[in-house]
Amino acid sequence: MGKLSIVREFFEFLRYRKKWWLTPIVLVLILLGALIVFTEGSALAPFIYAIF
C-alpha cells in the first residue's frame, strides 16, 4: 500500500463518480507544491514566496 495505490484510488473515484472537474485542481496543487519544493534552496525562492 504505497503512494501508487492512492493515485489509483483517486482515478477510480474520478471515473466512478464522474468528478473529472477535480483533475485540473489537483494537478495545479501538485505543480505548485513541486515548484515550492524544488526552488526552496535556490536564488528564485524569494520571488516564488513573494507571489503567495
PDB file as gemmi writes it, atoms N, CA and C in Angstrom:
CRYST1    1.000    1.000    1.000  90.00  90.00  90.00 P 1                      
ATOM      1  N   MET A   1       0.837  -1.176   0.000  1.00  0.00           N  
ATOM      2  CA  MET A   1       0.000   0.000   0.000  1.00  0.00           C  
ATOM      3  C   MET A   1       0.884   1.242   0.000  1.00  0.00           C  
ATOM      4  N   GLY A   2       1.247   1.668  -1.155  1.00  0.00           N  
ATOM      5  CA  GLY A   2       2.114   2.835  -1.250  1.00  0.00           C  
ATOM      6  C   GLY A   2       1.392   4.015  -1.860  1.00  0.00           C  
ATOM      7  N   LYS A   3       2.191   4.907  -2.365  1.00  0.00           N  
ATOM      8  CA  LYS A   3       1.642   6.117  -2.957  1.00  0.00           C  
ATOM      9  C   LYS A   3       0.908   5.812  -4.258  1.00  0.00           C  
ATOM     10  N   LEU A   4       1.320   4.768  -4.952  1.00  0.00           N  
ATOM     11  CA  LEU A   4       0.647   4.424  -6.207  1.00  0.00           C  
ATOM     12  C   LEU A   4      -0.780   3.965  -5.970  1.00  0.00           C  
ATOM     13  N   SER A   5      -1.038   3.339  -4.838  1.00  0.00           N  
ATOM     14  CA  SER A   5      -2.408   2.909  -4.554  1.00  0.00           C  
ATOM     15  C   SER A   5      -3.317   4.107  -4.310  1.00  0.00           C  
ATOM     16  N   ILE A   6      -2.760   5.171  -3.741  1.00  0.00           N  
ATOM     17  CA  ILE A   6      -3.549   6.389  -3.520  1.00  0.00           C  
ATOM     18  C   ILE A   6      -3.911   7.009  -4.860  1.00  0.00           C  
ATOM     19  N   VAL A   7      -2.957   7.056  -5.775  1.00  0.00           N  
ATOM     20  CA  VAL A   7      -3.212   7.613  -7.108  1.00  0.00           C  
ATOM     21  C   VAL A   7      -4.248   6.759  -7.834  1.00  0.00           C  
ATOM     22  N   ARG A   8      -4.116   5.454  -7.737  1.00  0.00           N  
ATOM     23  CA  ARG A   8      -5.066   4.541  -8.391  1.00  0.00           C  
ATOM     24  C   ARG A   8      -6.472   4.727  -7.814  1.00  0.00           C  
ATOM     25  N   GLU A   9      -6.575   4.827  -6.501  1.00  0.00           N  
ATOM     26  CA  GLU A   9      -7.885   5.041  -5.875  1.00  0.00           C  
ATOM     27  C   GLU A   9      -8.492   6.376  -6.283  1.00  0.00           C  
ATOM     28  N   PHE A  10      -7.653   7.402  -6.411  1.00  0.00           N  
ATOM     29  CA  PHE A  10      -8.151   8.713  -6.833  1.00  0.00           C  
ATOM     30  C   PHE A  10      -8.735   8.637  -8.239  1.00  0.00           C  
ATOM     31  N   PHE A  11      -8.035   7.984  -9.157  1.00  0.00           N  
ATOM     32  CA  PHE A  11      -8.552   7.881 -10.523  1.00  0.00           C  
ATOM     33  C   PHE A  11      -9.793   6.999 -10.603  1.00  0.00           C  
ATOM     34  N   GLU A  12      -9.857   5.971  -9.779  1.00  0.00           N  
ATOM     35  CA  GLU A  12     -11.084   5.164  -9.722  1.00  0.00           C  
ATOM     36  C   GLU A  12     -12.245   5.995  -9.199  1.00  0.00           C  
ATOM     37  N   PHE A  13     -12.004   6.824  -8.204  1.00  0.00           N  
ATOM     38  CA  PHE A  13     -13.033   7.723  -7.683  1.00  0.00           C  
ATOM     39  C   PHE A  13     -13.519   8.661  -8.775  1.00  0.00           C  
ATOM     40  N   LEU A  14     -12.573   9.254  -9.519  1.00  0.00           N  
ATOM     41  CA  LEU A  14     -12.957  10.166 -10.598  1.00  0.00           C  
ATOM     42  C   LEU A  14     -13.791   9.453 -11.658  1.00  0.00           C  
ATOM     43  N   ARG A  15     -13.408   8.236 -11.989  1.00  0.00           N  
ATOM     44  CA  ARG A  15     -14.112   7.507 -13.045  1.00  0.00           C  
ATOM     45  C   ARG A  15     -15.513   7.104 -12.603  1.00  0.00           C  
ATOM     46  N   TYR A  16     -15.658   6.592 -11.406  1.00  0.00           N  
ATOM     47  CA  TYR A  16     -16.966   6.106 -10.963  1.00  0.00           C  
ATOM     48  C   TYR A  16     -17.917   7.227 -10.587  1.00  0.00           C  
ATOM     49  N   ARG A  17     -17.386   8.301 -10.005  1.00  0.00           N  
ATOM     50  CA  ARG A  17     -18.245   9.394  -9.540  1.00  0.00           C  
ATOM     51  C   ARG A  17     -18.419  10.507 -10.572  1.00  0.00           C  
ATOM     52  N   LYS A  18     -17.713  10.385 -11.706  1.00  0.00           N  
ATOM     53  CA  LYS A  18     -17.787  11.381 -12.788  1.00  0.00           C  
ATOM     54  C   LYS A  18     -17.407  12.770 -12.284  1.00  0.00           C  
ATOM     55  N   LYS A  19     -16.327  12.844 -11.532  1.00  0.00           N  
ATOM     56  CA  LYS A  19     -15.842  14.105 -10.956  1.00  0.00           C  
ATOM     57  C   LYS A  19     -14.577  14.563 -11.685  1.00  0.00           C  
ATOM     58  N   TRP A  20     -14.604  14.585 -13.003  1.00  0.00           N  
ATOM     59  CA  TRP A  20     -13.421  14.918 -13.785  1.00  0.00           C  
ATOM     60  C   TRP A  20     -12.986  16.367 -13.606  1.00  0.00           C  
ATOM     61  N   TRP A  21     -13.864  17.210 -13.089  1.00  0.00           N  
ATOM     62  CA  TRP A  21     -13.502  18.606 -12.873  1.00  0.00           C  
ATOM     63  C   TRP A  21     -12.476  18.747 -11.751  1.00  0.00           C  
ATOM     64  N   LEU A  22     -12.291  17.726 -10.921  1.00  0.00           N  
ATOM     65  CA  LEU A  22     -11.299  17.772  -9.851  1.00  0.00           C  
ATOM     66  C   LEU A  22      -9.865  17.607 -10.371  1.00  0.00           C  
ATOM     67  N   THR A  23      -9.714  17.016 -11.541  1.00  0.00           N  
ATOM     68  CA  THR A  23      -8.383  16.723 -12.066  1.00  0.00           C  
ATOM     69  C   THR A  23      -7.525  17.976 -12.248  1.00  0.00           C  
ATOM     70  N   PRO A  24      -8.006  19.037 -12.903  1.00  0.00           N  
ATOM     71  CA  PRO A  24      -7.138  20.222 -13.037  1.00  0.00           C  
ATOM     72  C   PRO A  24      -6.779  20.863 -11.700  1.00  0.00           C  
ATOM     73  N   ILE A  25      -7.679  20.825 -10.747  1.00  0.00           N  
ATOM     74  CA  ILE A  25      -7.406  21.404  -9.435  1.00  0.00           C  
ATOM     75  C   ILE A  25      -6.268  20.640  -8.753  1.00  0.00           C  
ATOM     76  N   VAL A  26      -6.346  19.333  -8.795  1.00  0.00           N  
ATOM     77  CA  VAL A  26      -5.320  18.507  -8.158  1.00  0.00           C  
ATOM     78  C   VAL A  26      -3.984  18.683  -8.869  1.00  0.00           C  
ATOM     79  N   LEU A  27      -3.995  18.739 -10.188  1.00  0.00           N  
ATOM     80  CA  LEU A  27      -2.746  18.917 -10.928  1.00  0.00           C  
ATOM     81  C   LEU A  27      -2.095  20.264 -10.630  1.00  0.00           C  
ATOM     82  N   VAL A  28      -2.870  21.309 -10.521  1.00  0.00           N  
ATOM     83  CA  VAL A  28      -2.314  22.626 -10.197  1.00  0.00           C  
ATOM     84  C   VAL A  28      -1.723  22.612  -8.791  1.00  0.00           C  
ATOM     85  N   LEU A  29      -2.401  21.985  -7.842  1.00  0.00           N  
ATOM     86  CA  LEU A  29      -1.866  21.901  -6.479  1.00  0.00           C  
ATOM     87  C   LEU A  29      -0.558  21.120  -6.435  1.00  0.00           C  
ATOM     88  N   ILE A  30      -0.480  20.044  -7.202  1.00  0.00           N  
ATOM     89  CA  ILE A  30       0.753  19.250  -7.258  1.00  0.00           C  
ATOM     90  C   ILE A  30       1.882  20.059  -7.881  1.00  0.00           C  
ATOM     91  N   LEU A  31       1.584  20.777  -8.967  1.00  0.00           N  
ATOM     92  CA  LEU A  31       2.616  21.583  -9.622  1.00  0.00           C  
ATOM     93  C   LEU A  31       3.105  22.719  -8.728  1.00  0.00           C  
ATOM     94  N   LEU A  32       2.195  23.383  -8.016  1.00  0.00           N  
ATOM     95  CA  LEU A  32       2.610  24.440  -7.099  1.00  0.00           C  
ATOM     96  C   LEU A  32       3.458  23.889  -5.954  1.00  0.00           C  
ATOM     97  N   GLY A  33       3.078  22.744  -5.440  1.00  0.00           N  
ATOM     98  CA  GLY A  33       3.872  22.114  -4.384  1.00  0.00           C  
ATOM     99  C   GLY A  33       5.257  21.737  -4.863  1.00  0.00           C  
ATOM    100  N   ALA A  34       5.343  21.183  -6.069  1.00  0.00           N  
ATOM    101  CA  ALA A  34       6.651  20.824  -6.633  1.00  0.00           C  
ATOM    102  C   ALA A  34       7.496  22.067  -6.881  1.00  0.00           C  
ATOM    103  N   LEU A  35       6.876  23.144  -7.355  1.00  0.00           N  
ATOM    104  CA  LEU A  35       7.603  24.389  -7.583  1.00  0.00           C  
ATOM    105  C   LEU A  35       8.201  24.914  -6.286  1.00  0.00           C  
ATOM    106  N   ILE A  36       7.444  24.882  -5.226  1.00  0.00           N  
ATOM    107  CA  ILE A  36       7.936  25.372  -3.931  1.00  0.00           C  
ATOM    108  C   ILE A  36       9.053  24.479  -3.403  1.00  0.00           C  
ATOM    109  N   VAL A  37       8.902  23.176  -3.539  1.00  0.00           N  
ATOM    110  CA  VAL A  37       9.923  22.250  -3.020  1.00  0.00           C  
ATOM    111  C   VAL A  37      11.219  22.373  -3.809  1.00  0.00           C  
ATOM    112  N   PHE A  38      11.129  22.439  -5.136  1.00  0.00           N  
ATOM    113  CA  PHE A  38      12.348  22.448  -5.948  1.00  0.00           C  
ATOM    114  C   PHE A  38      13.063  23.789  -5.953  1.00  0.00           C  
ATOM    115  N   THR A  39      12.370  24.882  -5.666  1.00  0.00           N  
ATOM    116  CA  THR A  39      13.030  26.186  -5.656  1.00  0.00           C  
ATOM    117  C   THR A  39      13.338  26.656  -4.240  1.00  0.00           C  
ATOM    118  N   GLU A  40      13.182  25.783  -3.279  1.00  0.00           N  
ATOM    119  CA  GLU A  40      13.378  26.167  -1.883  1.00  0.00           C  
ATOM    120  C   GLU A  40      14.805  26.627  -1.603  1.00  0.00           C  
ATOM    121  N   GLY A  41      15.770  25.952  -2.153  1.00  0.00           N  
ATOM    122  CA  GLY A  41      17.158  26.285  -1.858  1.00  0.00           C  
ATOM    123  C   GLY A  41      17.820  27.123  -2.929  1.00  0.00           C  
ATOM    124  N   SER A  42      17.086  27.636  -3.867  1.00  0.00           N  
ATOM    125  CA  SER A  42      17.703  28.378  -4.955  1.00  0.00           C  
ATOM    126  C   SER A  42      17.551  29.883  -4.760  1.00  0.00           C  
ATOM    127  N   ALA A  43      18.104  30.620  -5.693  1.00  0.00           N  
ATOM    128  CA  ALA A  43      18.013  32.080  -5.652  1.00  0.00           C  
ATOM    129  C   ALA A  43      16.624  32.562  -6.037  1.00  0.00           C  
ATOM    130  N   LEU A  44      15.800  31.692  -6.603  1.00  0.00           N  
ATOM    131  CA  LEU A  44      14.444  32.068  -7.003  1.00  0.00           C  
ATOM    132  C   LEU A  44      13.454  32.052  -5.848  1.00  0.00           C  
ATOM    133  N   ALA A  45      13.843  31.497  -4.729  1.00  0.00           N  
ATOM    134  CA  ALA A  45      12.919  31.330  -3.608  1.00  0.00           C  
ATOM    135  C   ALA A  45      12.265  32.642  -3.162  1.00  0.00           C  
ATOM    136  N   PRO A  46      12.976  33.748  -3.018  1.00  0.00           N  
ATOM    137  CA  PRO A  46      12.292  34.979  -2.594  1.00  0.00           C  
ATOM    138  C   PRO A  46      11.224  35.440  -3.587  1.00  0.00           C  
ATOM    139  N   PHE A  47      11.452  35.206  -4.862  1.00  0.00           N  
ATOM    140  CA  PHE A  47      10.477  35.618  -5.867  1.00  0.00           C  
ATOM    141  C   PHE A  47       9.250  34.722  -5.862  1.00  0.00           C  
ATOM    142  N   ILE A  48       9.450  33.425  -5.638  1.00  0.00           N  
ATOM    143  CA  ILE A  48       8.325  32.488  -5.584  1.00  0.00           C  
ATOM    144  C   ILE A  48       7.473  32.791  -4.362  1.00  0.00           C  
ATOM    145  N   TYR A  49       8.084  33.038  -3.216  1.00  0.00           N  
ATOM    146  CA  TYR A  49       7.321  33.291  -1.998  1.00  0.00           C  
ATOM    147  C   TYR A  49       6.605  34.643  -2.062  1.00  0.00           C  
ATOM    148  N   ALA A  50       7.146  35.567  -2.854  1.00  0.00           N  
ATOM    149  CA  ALA A  50       6.509  36.861  -2.997  1.00  0.00           C  
ATOM    150  C   ALA A  50       5.178  36.748  -3.765  1.00  0.00           C  
ATOM    151  N   ILE A  51       5.073  35.733  -4.605  1.00  0.00           N  
ATOM    152  CA  ILE A  51       3.832  35.521  -5.367  1.00  0.00           C  
ATOM    153  C   ILE A  51       2.681  35.176  -4.424  1.00  0.00           C  
ATOM    154  N   PHE A  52       2.982  34.405  -3.389  1.00  0.00           N  
ATOM    155  CA  PHE A  52       1.946  33.963  -2.478  1.00  0.00           C  
ATOM    156  C   PHE A  52       1.826  34.889  -1.310  1.00  0.00           C  
TER     157      PHE A  52                                                      
END                                                                             
